[in-house]
Amino acid sequence: MDISKKIMKKLKREYYNIYNEFYEVNKYRKMKNILHHGIARIEHINRVGKLTFYTSKLLKLDYISSTRGALMHDFFIKEDLSKKEALKHHPQIALKNSKKYFTVNKIEEDIITKHMFPITKQKPKYKESILVCICDKLVSCYEFIRFKINIQANLIMMFIINTLYS
């Protein structure tokens, strides 16, 4: 096994050691069944978590707090708030849920409550918070575009199939 594969394997194991703490909580696992940008919310959180983990390691930031904050930033389920409230109020609900199940430090709290900047007016205080904010936007854009393209491709295929078999 070459050195880069060994490093990636070690990093992946390190990431999942952080992730597993969260996945052990039943309420956290319930996010597998909630759509978010066209995929399960837990998939979105995992993507943000991975991108944050690798980037914060590269930038020599507090990668554990960054990753943990990323893994808690959207920790809410349907029962926690209405769809109308979700955009602006979900950071507070995510923080409440996170504090109920996990120990949350000040960097992680800042990440959770400010990841929606500039929609929510509070600016991130830490470099780690800014990083998660950016990673969340990047992942959201990727998911949104991928989901939209997928829908359009499916519609085109349905049109073609209907035209051929009509």
C-alpha positions as CSV (number, residue, x, y, z in Angstrom):
1,M,0.0,0.0,0.0
2,D,1.5,3.3,-1.0
3,I,1.9,6.2,1.5
4,S,-1.0,8.3,0.2
5,K,-3.5,5.4,0.7
6,K,-2.2,4.8,4.2
7,I,-2.6,8.5,5.1
8,M,-6.2,8.6,3.6
9,K,-7.1,5.4,5.5
10,K,-5.8,6.9,8.7
11,L,-7.7,10.2,8.1
12,K,-10.9,8.3,7.2
13,R,-10.6,6.3,10.4
14,E,-10.0,9.4,12.4
15,Y,-13.0,11.1,10.9
16,Y,-15.3,8.2,11.6
17,N,-14.1,8.0,15.2
18,I,-15.5,11.5,15.6
19,Y,-18.7,10.8,13.6
20,N,-19.5,7.6,15.5
21,E,-20.2,9.5,18.7
22,F,-23.1,11.2,17.0
23,Y,-24.4,8.2,15.0
24,E,-24.9,6.3,18.2
25,V,-27.7,8.6,19.2
26,N,-31.1,7.4,18.0
27,K,-32.5,11.0,17.4
28,Y,-29.4,11.7,15.3
29,R,-30.0,8.6,13.2
30,K,-33.6,9.6,12.5
31,M,-32.1,12.2,10.1
32,K,-31.6,9.4,7.7
33,N,-35.3,9.7,6.9
34,I,-35.5,13.5,6.4
35,L,-34.9,15.1,3.1
36,H,-32.5,18.0,2.9
37,H,-31.4,19.4,-0.5
38,G,-32.8,16.3,-2.2
39,I,-30.9,13.8,0.0
40,A,-31.1,12.5,3.6
41,R,-30.2,15.2,6.1
42,I,-27.6,12.9,7.6
43,E,-25.9,12.6,4.2
44,H,-25.7,16.4,4.0
45,I,-24.3,16.6,7.5
46,N,-21.8,13.9,6.8
47,R,-20.6,15.7,3.6
48,V,-20.2,19.0,5.5
49,G,-18.4,17.1,8.3
50,K,-15.9,15.4,5.9
51,L,-15.1,18.6,4.0
52,T,-14.7,20.5,7.3
53,F,-12.5,17.7,8.8
54,Y,-10.1,17.5,5.8
55,T,-10.0,21.3,5.3
56,S,-9.5,22.1,9.0
57,K,-6.7,19.6,9.2
58,L,-5.0,21.1,6.2
59,L,-5.4,24.7,7.7
60,K,-4.1,23.5,11.1
61,L,-7.3,24.6,12.9
62,D,-9.1,22.9,15.8
63,Y,-10.2,20.0,13.5
64,I,-12.1,18.2,16.3
65,S,-14.3,21.2,17.2
66,S,-14.7,22.1,13.6
67,T,-15.8,18.6,12.7
68,R,-18.0,18.1,15.7
69,G,-19.7,21.5,15.0
70,A,-20.2,20.5,11.4
71,L,-21.8,17.3,12.5
72,M,-24.2,19.1,14.8
73,H,-25.0,22.1,12.6
74,D,-28.3,20.7,11.2
75,F,-29.2,18.4,14.1
76,F,-33.0,18.7,14.1
77,I,-35.9,16.5,13.0
78,K,-39.4,17.4,11.7
79,E,-41.0,17.3,15.1
80,D,-38.6,20.0,16.4
81,L,-40.0,22.9,14.3
82,S,-42.3,23.7,11.4
83,K,-41.0,24.0,7.8
84,K,-41.7,27.8,7.9
85,E,-39.4,28.2,10.9
86,A,-36.6,26.0,9.6
87,L,-34.5,28.5,7.8
88,K,-33.9,31.0,10.5
89,H,-34.6,29.1,13.7
90,H,-33.0,25.7,13.1
91,P,-29.6,26.7,14.4
92,Q,-31.1,27.3,17.9
93,I,-33.0,24.0,17.7
94,A,-29.8,22.2,16.6
95,L,-27.9,23.7,19.5
96,K,-30.6,22.7,21.9
97,N,-30.6,19.1,20.6
98,S,-26.8,19.0,20.6
99,K,-26.6,20.2,24.2
100,K,-29.1,17.6,25.2
101,Y,-27.1,14.7,23.8
102,F,-23.5,15.9,23.7
103,T,-21.0,18.1,25.4
104,V,-20.7,21.3,23.3
105,N,-17.7,23.7,23.6
106,K,-17.8,27.4,22.7
107,I,-16.4,26.9,19.2
108,E,-18.9,24.2,18.4
109,E,-21.7,26.4,19.8
110,D,-20.6,29.3,17.6
111,I,-20.5,26.9,14.6
112,I,-24.0,25.6,15.2
113,T,-25.6,29.0,15.8
114,K,-23.9,30.9,13.1
115,H,-23.6,28.5,10.2
116,M,-26.5,30.2,8.4
117,F,-24.6,33.6,8.2
118,P,-25.5,35.9,6.4
119,I,-29.2,34.8,6.5
120,T,-28.9,35.0,10.3
121,K,-27.3,38.3,11.1
122,Q,-24.8,37.0,13.7
123,K,-21.3,36.7,12.3
124,P,-19.1,33.7,13.0
125,K,-16.6,34.4,15.8
126,Y,-14.0,31.7,15.1
127,K,-12.0,30.6,12.1
128,E,-13.5,27.2,12.6
129,S,-17.0,28.7,12.4
130,I,-16.2,30.6,9.2
131,L,-14.9,27.3,7.7
132,V,-18.0,25.3,8.5
133,C,-20.2,28.2,7.2
134,I,-18.3,28.0,3.9
135,C,-18.2,24.2,3.7
136,D,-22.0,24.1,4.4
137,K,-22.6,26.6,1.5
138,L,-20.3,24.6,-0.9
139,V,-21.9,21.3,0.0
140,S,-25.4,22.8,-0.3
141,C,-24.7,24.2,-3.7
142,Y,-23.3,20.9,-4.9
143,E,-26.4,19.0,-3.5
144,F,-28.9,21.5,-4.9
145,I,-27.3,21.5,-8.4
146,R,-27.0,17.7,-8.4
147,F,-30.6,17.2,-7.3
148,K,-32.0,19.7,-9.8
149,I,-30.0,18.1,-12.7
150,N,-31.1,14.7,-11.5
151,I,-34.8,15.8,-11.6
152,Q,-34.4,17.4,-15.0
153,A,-32.7,14.3,-16.4
154,N,-35.5,12.1,-15.0
155,L,-38.2,14.4,-16.6
156,I,-36.4,14.2,-20.0
157,M,-36.2,10.4,-19.7
158,M,-39.9,10.2,-18.9
159,F,-40.7,12.5,-21.8
160,I,-38.6,10.3,-24.2
161,I,-40.1,7.1,-22.9
162,N,-43.7,8.5,-23.1
163,T,-43.0,9.7,-26.7
164,L,-41.6,6.4,-27.8
165,Y,-44.3,4.2,-26.2
166,S,-47.3,6.4,-26.9
